[in-house]
Structure formats: structure tokens, C-alpha cells
Amino acid sequence: MILPTFHTSNFEVEEYNTVPIEISWSLSEGQQHKSKCLFPAKSNFPTVKSMTFDNRLEPMDLAIYYSEGCTGLCPGIPQFLARYKIDIPKPTHEKFSLKL
């Protein structure tokens, strides 16, 4: 499109993920977990997402993975993308938020 001797029509490339990506996190010291769809199938990328946890005092485990039972994932690709352990610093205020 930028060569002076060769002309093409303008075009735009949009990328998207074909497989939904979920995140799960621990609720307390017990093994309770909550999950949420972070990037639904066919959502454009790159995209920035943020999550806020209010008054969280305990360390938490995060797991990011392709949704269970999803089709379209190439054979040999692992389901889990990343795992994180987040230690919460001591808060200086009564009400606080942890933003990821």
C-alpha cells in the first residue's frame, strides 16, 4: 500500500481468538475456586482486561486456561496457559482493592 509504483486497495487485518480463555482464582484458604470467561471465542485481540478484588487479605492462586471442552484447540497444545500465586501486601487502609 505504500509503494509508489504498485497500488492496492486499502485493507485492514483483524485478529481474534478462536478458543475461549477463562480465569479461575481461589476464594479462601480452602480449595474453593471461582471462574470467569476472560476472553470469549471470537473476541478481537490484543485486548487488555482488568479485575478488581475488594478487601482481599489472603494470598490467592490464579489459573488462566482454555475453556474445558472447547473445540478447535490443536492437538498437543496444553489447556493451561499460566498459573500465578499472588501474595497480598498488608493494607494500610480499612477498605482497599487489589487490581490485576
N, C-alpha and C positions, 0 to 999 in steps of 0.2 A: 504494500500500500504506500510505501514511502519512496520507491524507486522512481526517478523521473522518466525513464523510458518504458516502463511496464506499468500499466494501470489495472487495478482490480476494484471491485466494488468493496465498500466498507463492510466489515463483518465484526461480530463480537462473539467471543467464546465464553460460555458459562459452564462452570464445573459444578457437579453436585455428587453427593454420596449416594450410592445405590442401596446401602445397607444401613438400617437404623443403629445408632450408637446410644447406649444407656450408661448411666452412672448410678452407683449404689454407695451408701455410706452407713456407718454404724450409728445407732441411736444412743446406746449406752454401753456400759462395761459388759453387759450381757450380749449375746450374739444376735441381737435384733438388728435387722437391716431395713432400710427404705431405699427404693429405687425410683428413677425418673428417666424418661426418654430425653436425652440431651440434644441429639440431632436426629430428627425423624428422617425416614427414607426420602430421597429426592430433595433434600434441603441444600441450598447453594452453599459453597464454601469458597474462600475462607470466611469463617464466622467466629465471632468472639461471644462467648456465653459467660455469665457470672451467676454465682449462687451465694446467698446470704444466710448464715446460721446465727440466730439470735440467742444470746445468753448461753453459749456453749462452753462448758467448763472442762469436759473430759476430752482426752485425745480421741481422734476419730480415724477410721480407715476408709479410704475411698478406692473404688474399683471402677474402671472405665472399660467397657467391653461392647462387642457387637451383640445385639439383641438375640436372646435364645430363640432357636427355631427359625432364624432368618434364612431365606433362600438367596442365592446369588453370591455367597461367600466362596471364594476359590478354595478348592481342596488344599489342605496343608497350611492354611492361614490360621493362626491361633485365635480363639474367641476373645481372650483378654488382651486389651491394648496396654493398660497401665494400672499399677496399684501404688497408692500413696498412704503413708502414715503421717498424720498431721498432729503435732503437739501444740496445744493451745497455751499461749503465754498467760501469765497471771493478769487478770484485768485490773485496771486502775479505777474503773467506774462500776456502779451497780449494774447498769444496763449497757451492754456492748454487743457488737455484731462482728462475726467473722465472715469476711467476704473473700470468696475464691473465684 
